[in-house]
Amino acid sequence: MSARETLELLERFESRNVTFIEPDGSWPIVWERARGAQVWDADGNQYLDLTAAFGVAAAGHANSRVVKAGQRQLAKLPHAMGDVHPHALKAELARELSRITFERWTATVNPPPAPKERSIHTAVIRPFSSREGLGVGLKNARGGANPLTVLHGLVTAKTIFCNSGFEAVEAALKTAMLATDKRGVIAFEGAYHGLGYGALNTTHRAHFRSHFRTQLGGFGHFVPFPASDPDTGPDRPLTPPRRGNKPIGTRRAVPLPGGARGGLTETEAQLRRLFRREKIGAVLVEPIQVRGGINIPRPDFLPLLRRLCDEHGALLILDEIYTGFGRTGKWFACEHTETLPDILCLGKAMTGGFPLSACVGRSEVMDAAWPPSAGEAIHTSTFLGHPVGCAMALAQIKEIKRLQLVRRSSKVGRLLLEMLSGLSAQRLPVSLSARGRGLLVGLEACNPDGSPATKFALRIIKGMLRRGFIVLPEGEHANVVSFTPPLTITGRELQAAVAALAEILNHQ
């Protein structure tokens, strides 16, 4: 079937507002097959994928070992019974997620003699240097103390498996509510946590929220996501915190490029104000905002959130659905600042292409929130912990380790950022600025007055597609060209992409 025939069928039989189709046929292409970082469309044209299909194909499209793991499992057991009659791979993947997150983060080096109380709090750990606040503010379902679940000196994790990323976020929100008995959640301007009704309470962009505001629960409170530029101090104009869908107060801050607003002083003041006024059970944050425009906060931002959650008995939930599994040059983006979350939301690159996500929390938190099953789970789904997805996830994690893709992301990402930064020296009608961590990089286009150069950015994206390179816009104003390629991409492939981009810029 040709691309034109496919698009005609979609126009007739797919609901509107899903697939955007340019009248002139220049967008989109129709994917036929993919391997590594290469994609072929239905008309036989070849492209270099600089998106990894929304960050999913971390180990490359159609990675042979991941595909074979899925094929073997599909032939053996294509479906099990979620929360009733489990299969072995679900247990194996839950154990592996504990190992690569909380167990790895809290690994001890020459642990001291166990003190009388909670030895886990005072252990010398690697790589994170502090576990202060673990266990603070948790409601105990059994009425007694909440000892940390420890395995050979390590903090372990427990998982709720889900399908799409937003479901992992919603499982985390439910966990926080049950564990703290406080409904309020603090999220951030520019945040994207998915579009299900629970997650939509914490997704900031009006484009996604405005049509459904009357049905949203209103438990989310938005504060500015601090820009990575130096803090300008307490006199900076404030963006008022929001309660649900309504702003508190009237003063507004001037938006910074990429949608990140204000400095850390402003953010901390508004966070503390919300903690005083509302019953806040969780702070939900992306370590780096991807859909918001590749917004990278100051390095002291996540540690600040950790301290505030500890002070006020709230849980810190990190949405690493996009940034996890090596994307930023670390296994997880929180490792850049050695910030230990209470709950981690994972998805996208976890399987390399099968819909599976996970809400991974410290065992203490999960046990405080969720009672033992009495035969009917409080939170479940038909495809919970799907066997094919679990098989592919286990293979994907092995491939990330075998190919040393985390290290590769850091190394090749520096090369990409350096090349993109060099483009800003060209004489252009707009200003370009590059930022990123690992192979999560954005090139922002702004007009001379600082406003988003949306049309310019979209011309770049369409021009790249015509030349055989797939990139996407990010940010509320679609003026950030994002680069999130498979972690297997080569330096030579990236050089070819940047050369094509430079050629496009030369003709602007």
N, C-alpha and C positions, 0 to 999 in steps of 0.2 A: 504494500500500500504506500502510495506516495505521501509526501508531507502535506501537500494540498488536500488530498482526500481525507487524511486524518483530521486536519483542522476543520474541514467542512463537516465531518461527523460530530466533532466536539461542539461546533456552533449550533448544530441541530439538537444534540441530545445531552450535552453537559449543561448543568445549571450556569447561568450567567454569573459574572463576577468571580469566576475561578481562573480561567485561562485568558490572558490578554493577547489579542491577535491584532497586529497592525493591518490596516486595510491594504497596504501596499505589499504585504507578504514578507516584510523584512524581519518580522518577529512573531512568534518564536521559531526555533528549529524543532524538528521532531526527532528525538533520540531513537536510534535503532540498536546500537550496541556500544559498549565501552570497555576499555582495558587499560589498566595503569592510569595515566593522566590523559589518555586519548579518548575521544568520543567520535562516533560516526553517526550522521543523521540518516533519515529515511531515503534521501536522494544521493547517498554515497559520499557526501562531503565530510572531511576530517577536521576535527577541532582539538585544541589543547584546552582542557578543562581547568580553569583557575578558581573553581568554586568547590571542587570535590562533592558536587551535588548537595549543596547546603552543609558542607563539612562532614558528610557521611563517609565518603570513601577515603578514610585516612590511610589505609594500607593499600590504596590503589583500587580502581574499579575492577570488579571481577577477579580479585585476588584468588589465585587458583586454590590455595589451601583453605581459604574461607569458603569458597564456593563448594569445594568437595565436602567440607564438613556439613554444610547445609544439605547437599544432595544425599549424603549417606543417611542423615537423620530423617530426611523427607521420605526416603525409601523404607526406613525402619519404623518410625513412629511420627507421623505428620501432625498429630495432635494428641494431647493428654487432657487431664481434667483439672487444670488450674489449682484451686484451693481444696480439692477433694482427694483425688488419687494422683499424687505427684509422679514425676519422673526424676531420674538421677541427675540429669544435667542441670536442672534447676538448683539442686542442692550444691553441685560443684561450682556453678557460676556465683551463687550467693557467697560461698566461701572465698572464691577468687576476688570478688569485689571487696570483701573485708580485708584481704591480704594487700591489695594494691592501694587501698585508701588508709583507713585508720590504723591498721596493724603496721603498715610501712611507716606512716607518719609518726607513730609513737614507739618505734623500736628503741629499746634501751641499749646503752653502751655501758658496760660495767656497772650494773645497777647497784645502788647502795643497799645496806641491810634494811629490811622492811621496818618502817616505823609502826607505831601502834595503830594509826588511823590512815586509811586510804593511801597506801604506799604509792599508788599510781600517780598521785598528784605531785610527788616530789622526786620522781625518777628522772635521771638524766636521759634525755631523749634525742633522737635523730629522725628527721632533720629539723623538726620544730622544737623551739627552745622553751615553750611554755604551754602548760595545760591548765593554767589558771582558770577557774570557773567551771570546770567540768562537773556536771551534776547540780549546778545552781538552778534553783527555780523550778525543779521538776515536781510535779504532782506524783505521789506514789500510789499506784493502784492497789497495792497490798497493805498500805498503811504503816509500813516500817521504813527503815533506812533504804537508801538506794545505792548499794555498793556497785562500783563499776564492774562490768563484765570484763574479766582479764584472762587472757590466754598466754601463759608463759611470759608475763610482764607486759603484754601488749593490750591496748584497748581494741576490742573487736567491734564489728559492725553487723547489723542485720538489715535485710533488704525487703522492700515491697516491689515486686516486678509489675511493670505497666506496659503499655503499648507505645503511645506517642509521648513526646517530651512533656506536653502540658499536663498529662496524667501524672507524671512523676512529681511535678510541681504541686498538683492538687493533693496527692498523697502526703507530701511534705507539709502542706498547710493543715491537713487533717491531723497529722502527727503532732504538730505544734499546738493545735487547739486542745487535743486530748492530754498532752503532756503538761501543759501550763494552765489550762482552764481559762485562758485569756484569748479573746477573739481577734483582737487587733493585730494587723500586720503592717509593718513599714516597708514600703518599696520605694523606687527611685524614678525620677523623671528620666524619660528615655528608655525605661525598662521594657523588655519584651520577655514574657514568661508563658506565652501561648494564648490561645483564644477560646478554650473551654470556659464555661461561666465562672468557675472558681478561680482559675488562673487569670481570667480577664479582669478581675478585681485588682490585680497587681501589674497588669500590662498598661503602660502609660499612654500610648499614642491615641489621640482622639479618633483617628481614622478607624481604629478597631473597636473602640469603646462607645462612640457617640450614639450609634443606632440601638444600643442595648442597655443604656444607662438606667432606665426605669426598672429593669429586672435584675440589676447587679446588687449584691448584698451590701456593698458599701463598707466592708471591713478593712479595705486598703487605704493607707495614708501615704501620700507621695511627698518626698523631700528632694532637693537638688542632688544630682549625682556630681560629685566634685570633679572639676576639671583637673587635668594633669599640670596646668600652668601653676606658678607659685601662688600661694594664698595671698590675697590682697588685704586680709585683715578684717576686723569686725565691722568696719564702716562700709563694706561693700553693700549695695542694695540687696535687700532680701526678697527671695521668692517665698511667699507664704506657704506653710504646710497645708495639705489638703485632707479633709475628712471625707472619705468616700469619694463623691463626685463634686463636692463643693469646696472652693477655696476658703481658708480661714484668713480674713484680712484682705487687704487690697494692694499691697505693694508688690511689684514684680521686678525680677532681675532681668537684665539684658541677656538674651540667650548667647552662649558662647558657641563657636563652631562645633559641629558634630552633635549638638543637642545637649552637651554637658553644661551644667549651669552652676556658677558660683564656685567658691573655694571651700576648703575643709572647715574653716571656722564657722561659716554660715551653715554648712551641713550639720556640724556637731550641735550648734545652738538649736536648730530645728528638731533634731533627733531628741535632744534632752527635753525640749518642750513637749513633744508628743509622749515621751515616756511618763512625764508628770501628769498629763491631761487624760491619757487614754490607757486602757488595759491592753498593753502590747505583749503578745505572746511570741512574736517572731519578727526578725528582720530578714527580708528576702532580697538577695542581690546577685547580680552577675559580676564576677571578678573583673571582667571586661565586657562592656556592652557591645554586642555584635550588631544586631538589628538596629540598635540606636545610633550606629555610626562609627564602630570600632573606637569606642570611648574608653581610654585607659586612665584609671584614677591615679591619684598620688599614691606612693607606696605605703603611706601611713594610714590609708583609708580603711582597708580591711582590718588591720589591727585595732583601729578605733572602734569599729563595729563589734569586734570580739569583746573589747573591754566594756562597752555600753551594754551589750547583752548580758555579760556576767554581772554587772552592777544591778541590772533591773530584772533579772530572772527570766530573760527571754532567750529563745533559741536563734542561732545564726544559721540560716539556710542559704547555701551557695548553689546557684543555678549554673552548673558547668555542663549543660547539655551541649552547648557549642564549643566551649573552651576545653573540655576534657579530652583525655586520651592522646596527649602529646601536641595538641594544636598550637599551644603557645610556647613550646620549647621546654615545658615541664609536663609530667604526667597530668597534672591538674593545675590550673592557673593560680589557685590559692597558695601553691608552693613558692611562688615568686616572693611572697611576703611572709611565708611560714605561718599562715593563719589557719588554725584548726577550726573547722565548722562543727556544728552539731548534726546537720543533715546535708547531704549532697544529692543533687538531682543530675542524673546522667541519661544520655540517649545518643542520638545521631551516630557518631563514630563507633559506638560500642559494638555493633554487629557488622558494620560495613555495608548494610543494605536491607536488613530485615527490621520491621517495626517492633522494637523492643526498647524499653526505657526502664529506669530504676530509681527508686527513692532509697538511698543508702544512709542510714543513721547510726550513730553510736548505739551500741546495744542497750546501754542504760536508758537512753532517750526512748528508744523503740519499746522497751519493756515497760517504761513508765506510762507510755501512751496507750499501747494496745494490750488488752487483756488476752489471756490464753484462749484459743479457739474452743468454743463449746459446740461446734458442729455447723455453725452458720457464721461465716466471716462478716465483719462489719464493712470491710472494703475489699472488693474483689472484682474480677471480670472473667469472661469466658476464656480469653486467650492469655490469661495470666501466666507468665513464665513459659511462653511457648517453646516446645522442644527444639524446633528448627532455629528459632532465634537464639536460644541458649547455646546450641552447638556452634553457631556462627560467631557468637560473642566470645566464647572460649577460644576459638581459632583466631579471631581478630586480635585478641589480647596477646596471644602467643606470637602472632606476626609482628605486632608493634614491638615486642621484646626482641624477637629474632633479628629483625631488620634494623634495630636500634633507631626507630623512627622518632623517638622523643629527642634524642641528641641531634638527629638529622634536621628536625624541624627548627631547632635553635640555630644550627649552623647555616642552613640554607635560607632561613628566614632573615638572618642578618644581611646576607647577600642581597636578597630581594629589597629589603628596606633601604640599603645603601644605594641600590640602582634607582629606586623610585625617588629617593631624596634628591638625587642628581637632576631629576627632571625639573625641579623648582627653579633651576638657574635659567631656564629658557624664557625668552621674552614672550609673554602670553597676555591675553586680555583678562585673565583671571590669575589668582594666586593658588599655588598647589602646595599642600603640606602632607607629608607621609608620616604615619605612625603605626606601630605594631609591636607584637610580641610573637616570636617564632614565625610560623606560617599563618598568622592572623594579622593581616596588614591592610590598612586603608589609605587611600589617596584622596584627600578632600579638596574640592574645588570651591573657592569663594570669590565673589566679585570684589572690586576694589573697595567698596563700602563695607565689606565684611559679610554681606548677605550671601546665602547659599547660591552657588552657580549651578542650579539644577539642570538647566537645558544643556549647558556645556558638558556636565558629567554624563548625561544620557547620550549625547553625541559621541562621546568617547566609547561608551559601552556598546553602542550599535556599530561604531566603526571597528572596534575590536572583533565583534562577531563576524563582520564582513571579511575580516582578515584571518578568521579561523581561530579566534581566542574567546572563550566564554568567561565573562566576568559579570558581576551583579552590582546594583546600587544598594547602598545602605544609608541609614539615617532618616529622620522624619521628613527631610526635604530631598532625599535621594540624590544628594550631592557628594556622597563618598563612594568612590569606586573600591570595592573590596576584593581582596586576594586571599582566598582560603583554599589553595590547591591541595591535591593529595600529598601526603607527607613523603611520598616516594618520588615526587617530581625532581628533575635534575636541574643543576645550575644552568646548563646549556638551554634547557627548555624555558627557564625563567628569563634568560638573556634574550631569547627570541621574542618572548612576550613583551618585555620592556622596550625592545627595539621597535616593535610594531606600534606600541603606545607612543614612543617618541616621534615616529613618522606621522601619526595622526595629529599630534600636537603641533608639528611643524606646519601643518596645513590649516591650522585654526586662525 
